Amino acid sequence: MAESNTKKSVSIDAPTNAPSRRMLRKRSMGPKQQSMAAFTPDNYSDDEDDKIFHEDSKNAITGKIDEGQITSSDKKEPGNGWTNGQIPPQFTPAMTLHPYTRSGRLSLYNHHRRWINFQSSWSRIGAGATEMDAVHTESASGASLMTGCLIEEGKTVRALIAQLCECFFRAGWATGTGGGVSIRVGGPKENRPYRVFVAPSGVQKEDIVGDDVFELNMDRDVVVPPKTPNMRLSACTPLWYAVYKFKPSVRCVIHTHSMHAMMATLLDPTEKCEVLRVTHLEMLKGVGNHSYDSMLEIPIIDNRPSEDLLAEQLEKAILKYPKCNAVLVRRHGVYVWGDSWEQAKAQCESFDYLFESAVKMKGMGMESGLVPKSGTFHNDEEKCAMEVNGECDPPPAKRQKVAPAFNAAGATNNDVDLECTGTTIPLVPRDAKILLLDIEGTTTSISFVKDVLFPYVLSNLDTYLDGVESQDLDKVKDALGADLAALDENHPSNVQVSKTKSKLDCAKAYVVCYVRALMAHDVKATGLKSLQGKMWKAGYASGELVGHLYSDFIPMLDWCKSNAVKVCIYSSGSIGAQKLLFGHTAEGDITSYFGGHFDTTSGSKREMESYGTIAKALGVEAKEVVFVSDLEAELRAAKEAGMVAVAAARPGNVPLSGEAKEDFPIVRSLLQLCGAD
């Protein structure tokens, strides 16, 4: 049959028996949705939304919703609902935007927990420790919500791991696919084998879904692989099992690449320290087995090319430090565990707080592991009964009444920490109008001088001397020769020179030999300092050298400037070198803060007369000057001259002797010297 060239016409008239267009029902998009106002920031609590919500809630309560849709757990289980894998019937598709309405948010934050869970409740406080305790005897004591369904349990734990990984990514702990989580459920207490769930490796942690997660048994066999193809088992897996092996109660292990954790492992510049110590911080209560005044020791193990190689070191650290629920990995991150995922997460957050505190305290010149001499309240039930030599004898320290803390950590007897010492930190401007400061170990890290400035001289010495005129080179040689002549004949520097002197054939060779001999034995002499100062000037001018300052130094200088306290410098480095360092810091040129500079031209820092000379130059009596240094010999010389001597305890400084700790007040930050009029 031939096709017609004309198009078929179609009538659009409605049948006579059809309802009018006005009577046609709109396509349903869920109960009540057609009446919901469009969401805008200005109408999030729209009355119409509230009306819909309350009507649906009322229907659910009065039974207008099909009772077959409501389970007993919906009615009775606290927190069961939206975030536990079920959406109550009243939250129809129309109500999926309920967090944006006032009533919806009230319901969300009154009845529905945000975390996916397989147990009904959790508390980090153990029963019986204080009158404020929750009812739980251990943190993992919540009742199961799974009602014996292993498939549902597996889905829930997998989803929870995905939620935790996203949380840790947002915290900056799991960026670049780093970090991971393992959770195990079941076990002998539940009369069934353990199920171990492990996050995959090499996956964006903020994008992990439950289908990416592995399930293993306690033999590390994969029982249920991920539904997502090509997933790789976490490199941390041997470490999860090391913790599970030696900590039978542990149900969750977390690994993070937190910047705070990594930096905390570098607080010891030698990188040989086996532990990080933290004490007298409130968040110690959050890490388990410790209270505010406990000494927390977090073991540090060295990193390896791959994480699975860390298992043996981790096992040894767990056995050596059984009270600690974490192990740091140097230049890497941290492993934290707990007897529930909630406890592991809470402890991980608390540890991270402590790591950040330790790093920032170090920047202020304070040590997180040192017991503070003040700042911790305690009751003295007895007043001083007598005075001896004008000083008050302290009463016997009373035992603090401290309730057991997180995980029933017992109260610690720190009576010794509460006893007063015979030293008092002076305050400016109350006790003195002039501060005289050393540089190395006081305002600037010793490592900057020893690891930056000194090596710069030795590595650039030949090049620098090539540009010095011959007559000037002879003057340098003579000045260095005078430095050596001032030393004992058997001084190691003179002995070193005598071994090579016969081979020296020019002024430059002599200078190189003299400099290396003096610097090898840390001789502080005028000729050497002058040459070093000239070389450092060139380094600062080129930008190759930038002066280091402790973070508390500028705030202290600002305080002194505001309170009319003159700050002066007395260093074994030449005055020129001092001004170069302070003129080229990361904070810019700060030389305008100082009221005077002194070096060894005023005398040796280990001789009493030098401090008298400086006091005279400043036009004050010695007792009006506070001198701060890290070296005991200098402190004793200043004290003998009549100055108030204060020891600086900075990271990397030479340890003070027991006598020095008894004879001199100690500051870990120069801000401790700033006080009232």
CORWONOR-V238236 format. One record per residue. RES is the residue in three letters. SS is DSSP state (hx for helix, st for strand, lp for the rest). PSI is psi as a letter, one per 20 degrees, with the letter a starting at -180 (999 if undefined). Layout:
BEGIN
RES:SS:PSI, RES:SS:PSI
END
This chain:
BEGIN
MET:lp:p, ALA:lp:q, GLU:lp:q, SER:lp:q, ASN:lp:i, THR:lp:q, LYS:lp:q, LYS:lp:p, SER:lp:q, VAL:lp:p, SER:lp:p, ILE:lp:j, ASP:lp:p, ALA:lp:q, PRO:lp:q, THR:lp:h, ASN:lp:j, ALA:lp:q, PRO:lp:q, SER:lp:r, ARG:hx:h, ARG:hx:h, MET:hx:i, LEU:lp:p, ARG:lp:q, LYS:lp:q, ARG:lp:p, SER:lp:p, MET:lp:k, GLY:lp:q, PRO:lp:p, LYS:lp:i, GLN:hx:h, GLN:hx:i, SER:hx:i, MET:lp:p, ALA:lp:q, ALA:lp:p, PHE:lp:p, THR:lp:r, PRO:lp:h, ASP:lp:i, ASN:lp:k, TYR:lp:h, SER:lp:k, ASP:lp:p, ASP:hx:h, GLU:hx:g, ASP:hx:g, ASP:hx:g, LYS:hx:g, ILE:hx:g, PHE:hx:g, HIS:hx:h, GLU:hx:g, ASP:hx:g, SER:hx:g, LYS:hx:g, ASN:hx:g, ALA:hx:h, ILE:hx:h, THR:hx:i, GLY:lp:j, LYS:lp:h, ILE:lp:q, ASP:lp:o, GLU:hx:h, GLY:hx:i, GLN:hx:i, ILE:lp:p, THR:lp:r, SER:hx:h, SER:hx:h, ASP:hx:h, LYS:hx:h, LYS:hx:h, GLU:lp:p, PRO:lp:p, GLY:lp:i, ASN:lp:p, GLY:lp:c, TRP:hx:g, THR:hx:j, ASN:hx:k, GLY:lp:i, GLN:lp:q, ILE:lp:o, PRO:lp:q, PRO:lp:h, GLN:lp:i, PHE:lp:m, THR:lp:r, PRO:hx:h, ALA:hx:h, MET:hx:j, THR:lp:i, LEU:lp:j, HIS:hx:h, PRO:hx:i, TYR:hx:i, THR:lp:q, ARG:hx:g, SER:hx:h, GLY:hx:g, ARG:hx:h, LEU:hx:g, SER:hx:g, LEU:hx:g, TYR:hx:i, ASN:hx:h, HIS:hx:i, HIS:lp:o, ARG:lp:q, ARG:lp:h, TRP:lp:p, ILE:lp:q, ASN:lp:r, PHE:lp:j, GLN:st:q, SER:lp:h, SER:lp:r, TRP:lp:q, SER:lp:q, ARG:lp:i, ILE:lp:p, GLY:lp:q, ALA:lp:q, GLY:lp:i, ALA:lp:g, THR:lp:r, GLU:lp:i, MET:lp:j, ASP:lp:q, ALA:lp:r, VAL:lp:i, HIS:lp:q, THR:lp:h, GLU:lp:r, SER:lp:h, ALA:lp:k, SER:lp:j, GLY:lp:q, ALA:lp:q, SER:st:q, LEU:lp:i, MET:lp:i, THR:lp:l, GLY:lp:j, CYS:lp:o, LEU:hx:h, ILE:hx:g, GLU:hx:h, GLU:hx:g, GLY:hx:g, LYS:hx:g, THR:hx:g, VAL:hx:g, ARG:hx:g, ALA:hx:h, LEU:hx:g, ILE:hx:g, ALA:hx:g, GLN:hx:g, LEU:hx:g, CYS:hx:g, GLU:hx:g, CYS:hx:g, PHE:hx:h, PHE:hx:g, ARG:hx:h, ALA:lp:i, GLY:lp:j, TRP:lp:i, ALA:lp:l, THR:hx:r, GLY:hx:k, THR:hx:j, GLY:lp:r, GLY:lp:r, GLY:st:r, VAL:st:q, SER:st:p, ILE:st:p, ARG:st:q, VAL:st:r, GLY:st:b, GLY:st:r, PRO:hx:h, LYS:hx:h, GLU:hx:j, ASN:lp:l, ARG:st:r, PRO:st:q, TYR:st:q, ARG:st:p, VAL:st:p, PHE:st:p, VAL:st:p, ALA:lp:q, PRO:st:r, SER:st:q, GLY:lp:k, VAL:lp:q, GLN:lp:o, LYS:hx:h, GLU:hx:i, ASP:hx:j, ILE:lp:q, VAL:lp:r, GLY:hx:h, ASP:hx:i, ASP:hx:i, VAL:lp:q, PHE:st:q, GLU:st:p, LEU:st:r, ASN:lp:a, MET:lp:i, ASP:lp:j, ARG:lp:k, ASP:lp:p, VAL:st:o, VAL:st:g, VAL:st:o, PRO:lp:r, PRO:lp:q, LYS:lp:h, THR:lp:p, PRO:lp:q, ASN:lp:k, MET:lp:q, ARG:st:p, LEU:st:q, SER:lp:p, ALA:lp:i, CYS:lp:i, THR:hx:g, PRO:hx:h, LEU:hx:h, TRP:hx:g, TYR:hx:h, ALA:hx:g, VAL:hx:g, TYR:hx:h, LYS:hx:g, PHE:hx:i, LYS:lp:n, PRO:lp:h, SER:lp:i, VAL:lp:p, ARG:lp:i, CYS:st:p, VAL:st:p, ILE:st:p, HIS:st:p, THR:st:q, HIS:lp:l, SER:lp:p, MET:hx:h, HIS:hx:g, ALA:hx:g, MET:hx:g, MET:hx:h, ALA:hx:h, THR:lp:i, LEU:lp:j, LEU:lp:h, ASP:lp:o, PRO:lp:h, THR:lp:i, GLU:lp:k, LYS:lp:i, CYS:lp:p, GLU:lp:i, VAL:st:q, LEU:st:p, ARG:st:p, VAL:st:p, THR:st:r, HIS:lp:l, LEU:lp:p, GLU:hx:h, MET:hx:i, LEU:hx:h, LYS:hx:i, GLY:hx:i, VAL:lp:i, GLY:lp:p, ASN:lp:j, HIS:lp:q, SER:lp:a, TYR:lp:g, ASP:lp:j, SER:lp:r, MET:st:o, LEU:st:p, GLU:st:o, ILE:st:o, PRO:st:q, ILE:st:p, ILE:st:q, ASP:lp:q, ASN:lp:q, ARG:lp:r, PRO:lp:h, SER:lp:q, GLU:hx:h, ASP:hx:h, LEU:hx:i, LEU:hx:i, ALA:hx:g, GLU:hx:g, GLN:hx:h, LEU:hx:g, GLU:hx:g, LYS:hx:h, ALA:hx:h, ILE:hx:g, LEU:hx:h, LYS:hx:h, TYR:lp:m, PRO:lp:h, LYS:lp:i, CYS:lp:p, ASN:lp:k, ALA:st:q, VAL:st:p, LEU:st:q, VAL:st:p, ARG:lp:p, ARG:lp:k, HIS:lp:f, GLY:st:b, VAL:st:q, TYR:st:p, VAL:st:q, TRP:st:r, GLY:st:r, ASP:lp:j, SER:lp:r, TRP:hx:h, GLU:hx:g, GLN:hx:g, ALA:hx:g, LYS:hx:g, ALA:hx:g, GLN:hx:h, CYS:hx:g, GLU:hx:g, SER:hx:g, PHE:hx:g, ASP:hx:h, TYR:hx:g, LEU:hx:h, PHE:hx:g, GLU:hx:g, SER:hx:g, ALA:hx:g, VAL:hx:g, LYS:hx:h, MET:hx:h, LYS:hx:h, GLY:hx:h, MET:lp:j, GLY:lp:j, MET:lp:q, GLU:lp:p, SER:lp:h, GLY:lp:j, LEU:lp:p, VAL:lp:p, PRO:lp:q, LYS:lp:i, SER:lp:r, GLY:lp:i, THR:lp:o, PHE:lp:q, HIS:lp:q, ASN:lp:p, ASP:lp:o, GLU:lp:i, GLU:lp:q, LYS:lp:r, CYS:lp:p, ALA:lp:h, MET:lp:r, GLU:st:p, VAL:st:p, ASN:lp:k, GLY:lp:i, GLU:st:q, CYS:st:p, ASP:lp:p, PRO:lp:q, PRO:lp:r, PRO:lp:p, ALA:lp:p, LYS:lp:q, ARG:lp:p, GLN:lp:p, LYS:lp:n, VAL:lp:p, ALA:lp:q, PRO:lp:q, ALA:st:a, PHE:hx:p, ASN:hx:k, ALA:hx:k, ALA:st:p, GLY:lp:q, ALA:lp:q, THR:lp:p, ASN:lp:n, ASN:lp:k, ASP:hx:h, VAL:hx:h, ASP:hx:h, LEU:hx:i, GLU:lp:p, CYS:lp:q, THR:lp:r, GLY:lp:j, THR:lp:q, THR:lp:p, ILE:lp:p, PRO:lp:q, LEU:lp:p, VAL:st:q, PRO:lp:j, ARG:lp:g, ASP:lp:i, ALA:st:q, LYS:lp:i, ILE:st:p, LEU:st:p, LEU:st:o, LEU:st:p, ASP:lp:r, ILE:lp:f, GLU:st:p, GLY:lp:j, THR:lp:f, THR:lp:h, THR:st:q, SER:lp:p, ILE:hx:h, SER:hx:h, PHE:hx:g, VAL:hx:g, LYS:hx:h, ASP:hx:i, VAL:hx:g, LEU:hx:g, PHE:hx:g, PRO:hx:h, TYR:hx:g, VAL:hx:g, LEU:hx:h, SER:hx:h, ASN:hx:j, LEU:hx:g, ASP:hx:g, THR:hx:g, TYR:hx:g, LEU:hx:h, ASP:hx:h, GLY:lp:j, VAL:lp:p, GLU:lp:q, SER:hx:g, GLN:hx:h, ASP:hx:h, LEU:hx:h, ASP:hx:h, LYS:hx:h, VAL:hx:g, LYS:hx:g, ASP:hx:h, ALA:hx:g, LEU:hx:h, GLY:hx:h, ALA:hx:h, ASP:hx:g, LEU:hx:h, ALA:hx:h, ALA:lp:i, LEU:lp:r, ASP:lp:q, GLU:lp:h, ASN:lp:j, HIS:lp:q, PRO:hx:h, SER:hx:g, ASN:hx:h, VAL:hx:g, GLN:hx:g, VAL:hx:g, SER:hx:h, LYS:hx:h, THR:hx:i, LYS:hx:h, SER:hx:i, LYS:hx:i, LEU:lp:p, ASP:lp:j, CYS:lp:r, ALA:hx:g, LYS:hx:g, ALA:hx:h, TYR:hx:g, VAL:hx:g, VAL:hx:g, CYS:hx:g, TYR:hx:g, VAL:hx:g, ARG:hx:h, ALA:hx:g, LEU:hx:g, MET:hx:h, ALA:hx:h, HIS:lp:k, ASP:lp:l, VAL:lp:p, LYS:lp:n, ALA:lp:q, THR:hx:g, GLY:hx:g, LEU:hx:g, LYS:hx:h, SER:hx:g, LEU:hx:g, GLN:hx:g, GLY:hx:g, LYS:hx:h, MET:hx:g, TRP:hx:h, LYS:hx:g, ALA:hx:h, GLY:hx:g, TYR:hx:g, ALA:hx:h, SER:hx:i, GLY:lp:j, GLU:lp:h, LEU:lp:p, VAL:lp:p, GLY:st:p, HIS:lp:q, LEU:lp:q, TYR:lp:q, SER:hx:i, ASP:hx:i, PHE:hx:g, ILE:hx:g, PRO:hx:h, MET:hx:g, LEU:hx:h, ASP:hx:g, TRP:hx:g, CYS:hx:h, LYS:hx:g, SER:hx:h, ASN:lp:k, ALA:lp:k, VAL:lp:p, LYS:st:p, VAL:st:p, CYS:st:r, ILE:st:p, TYR:st:o, SER:lp:q, SER:lp:i, GLY:lp:q, SER:lp:q, ILE:hx:h, GLY:hx:g, ALA:hx:h, GLN:hx:g, LYS:hx:h, LEU:hx:g, LEU:hx:g, PHE:hx:i, GLY:hx:i, HIS:lp:l, THR:st:r, ALA:lp:h, GLU:lp:j, GLY:st:a, ASP:lp:o, ILE:lp:j, THR:hx:h, SER:hx:i, TYR:hx:h, PHE:st:q, GLY:st:j, GLY:st:q, HIS:st:p, PHE:st:q, ASP:lp:a, THR:hx:i, THR:hx:i, SER:hx:i, GLY:lp:r, SER:lp:q, LYS:lp:i, ARG:lp:j, GLU:lp:p, MET:hx:h, GLU:hx:h, SER:hx:h, TYR:hx:h, GLY:hx:h, THR:hx:g, ILE:hx:g, ALA:hx:g, LYS:hx:g, ALA:hx:h, LEU:hx:i, GLY:lp:k, VAL:lp:r, GLU:lp:q, ALA:hx:h, LYS:hx:i, GLU:hx:j, VAL:st:p, VAL:st:p, PHE:st:p, VAL:st:p, SER:st:r, ASP:lp:i, LEU:lp:p, GLU:hx:g, ALA:hx:h, GLU:hx:h, LEU:hx:g, ARG:hx:h, ALA:hx:g, ALA:hx:g, LYS:hx:g, GLU:hx:h, ALA:lp:i, GLY:lp:i, MET:lp:r, VAL:st:o, ALA:st:p, VAL:st:p, ALA:st:p, ALA:st:p, ALA:lp:n, ARG:lp:q, PRO:lp:p, GLY:lp:i, ASN:lp:q, VAL:lp:p, PRO:lp:p, LEU:lp:q, SER:lp:r, GLY:hx:h, GLU:hx:g, ALA:hx:h, LYS:hx:h, GLU:hx:h, ASP:hx:h, PHE:lp:q, PRO:st:q, ILE:st:p, VAL:st:q, ARG:lp:i, SER:lp:p, LEU:hx:i, LEU:hx:i, GLN:hx:i, LEU:hx:i, CYS:st:p, GLY:lp:a, ALA:lp:r, ASP:lp:999
END
